């Protein structure tokens, strides 16, 4: 029997994780309030910390715990520096969503095997044209494709779900970028772990790497 949470929880997350978080909350029968920042901050990481700070300043004190649905995500340590001011807030482990989906050790091994890899998740496959092609300006300046992806050799789709349509879209994305294609089903990784443990006592900051 799944326990229901007795702790008041706020999840502040990247919009790219919204669908997955809602699904996991339902799967684990957990209760939390979810607020998301725009997913297109994937391309504007300098806006992540200010966006989170505004929400935390307004709302963090009203909750027993706040789960931050971000890894470092290009903030260069800025997110961890921010969270030192909020003792009830804890982020997902790792440098980016690829690492917390796969698990840190597995991702490190993948990077050692092939440095020239461009990664996509379910969300990024679904919104490849909006976030990558249009988001990076390649639709307007096609020559940017060569600039951005000059040193990449392979596109690896790290899948959260088993979906043939998304696999096909992933292959199309690889073709669009002139990269070879690789598919790896990794599931939800540390995101699932964090959601599944919302009904236990709030985790201390020192345990962050094990969430």
N, C-alpha and C positions, 0 to 999 in steps of 0.2 A: 504494500500500500504506500503510495507516494504522500509524503508529508506536505502540508501547505505552509507557506512562509508565515512566521509570526513577527517578522521584522519589516519595517517600512522601508522600501527600497526604491530608489530612483536610478534608472539607467539613462545615461547621456551618451549617445552613440553617433557614429558616422551614419549618415542616411543609407550608405551602401550595405549596412548590416541590419536594417530595420526588418526586412522580410524574414531573415534568419532568426533574429531575436524573438520576434513574435511567435514563430514556429516552435522555437525551443522552449519558450515560456509555457506554451500549451502542452508540449510533449512532456515536460517535467512537472506540470501542474503547479507552476510558480506564479506568484503575484508580484508585479512591479509596475511602476509608471515609466513609460518610455518617452524620451524627448530626443529628437535627432537634429544634428546640424546637417546642412546640405551636403549631399554626396560629392558634388563637384569640387569640394575642398581637397579632394584627392590630388587635384592639380594646383592647389593653392595652400600648401601646408602652413604657410605663415599666418593664415587666418584661423587655424584650429585653436591655438591657445587663447587668443582673445575671445573667440566664440564660446569656448568652454568656461572661461573665467566669468563671463557675463551671466551664464546660467548658474554656475556654482555660487557666485556671490548672492544671487537672488534666492536659490532654492536648497542648497546643500544642507543648511542647518535645520531644515524641516524633516530630514530623513535620518534613519539609523545608519544607513549606508548608501553610498553612491557608487555604482559600477560604471566606469568610464569605458565605453565601447570603442576604444582606440588602442593601438599599440603606440610606439613613438611617432610613427607615420610622418617622418620628415621634419619633425619639430626640433631636431637637434638637441634633445634633452630638455627643451622648454616645457614640455608637458609634465615631466617628472618634477621639474622645479616648481611649477604651478601647484601640483598636487601636494607638495609639502605643507601648503597652507590649509589643507582640508583633510583632517585626520580620518574622516569617515569615507574618503574617496580612494578608489583603487582602480588602476587601469589594467587592461589585458597585457600579458607578457609579450616581449619581443619588439622588433623594430618596425613591423608592419603586419598587415592582416595575413599575408602569405605565411609568415612564421607562426602566428598563433593558430592558424587553421591546420598546418601540417605538424606542429610541434617544433620546438626550437631546435632540438638535436637533429631531427630529420631534415629540416630546412637547411641547416648548416652543411649537412652532408650533400644535399642537392646542389648547393652553391659551389662546393668544392669540386663536384663532378663536372659542372659546366657553368662558368662565370657568365658567358654571353647568353643568358636566358631572360626572356621577357615573360612575366607571369600574369595570368588572368584568373579571376575567381568567377563564380556563377554570375555575380552582379556585373562584373566588368565585361563578361561575355555578352550579357543581355544588352548592355549599354555601351558597347564598344564604339559604335559610330559617334555617339554623343560625347562620351568622355575622352576617347583617344583621338579619333579622327578630327572631330570638330573642336574638342577641348584643347588639343595641341595646335590647332590652326592648320592642320594638314589639308583640310578640305579647301582652304583658301590659298595655301602656299604649298603645293605638292612636293616641292624640293625639300621641305622640312622633314619629310619621311626619311630621306637618306641621312640627314643630320642627326635626328633623334635615334635612329635604329642602326646606325653604321656599324656598331660593335656588337650587335645582337646576332645570334645564329639560330636561335630556337625560341618558339613560343610554347610555354608549358601551361596548360589549363589545369589548375588545381580545383577540382570539382567538389562542391559540397553535396550535390545531389546527382543521381544517375539519370540523365536526361539526354536522349538521342538528339533532340532538336538543338540543345545547347552545345553538344559536341560538334554538330555540323556548323554551328555559328563560330565555334572556336577555330575550326579548320579554315573557315572563310576568312577569319581575322588573320590567321597566320599567312594565308595566301596574299591577303591585302598588304601585309608588311614585308612579304618576301622572305619569310622565315619557315623553317621546318616546324612540324607540329608534334606535340607530345601531350597525352592525356593522363592525368593521375587523379584518381578518386581519393580524396583525403577526408571528406566529411567536415564536421564542424570543430574538431580539435578542442583547443583550450576555451573557445567561446562556449561550447556545450558544457565543459567542466564548470566554468564560472556560473552559468545559469543554473546548473543542477544543484549547486551548493548555496543558493540564495536563502535556503531555509535553515542554515546553521548560523552560529554566532559570527558577527562580522570579522573578516580576516584582518590580521595586523599587517601593517605596511611591510614589515621585515619578511613576510611570507609571500610577497608579491610574485616572485619568480616561480612559485610553485602553483599559482592559481590555474 
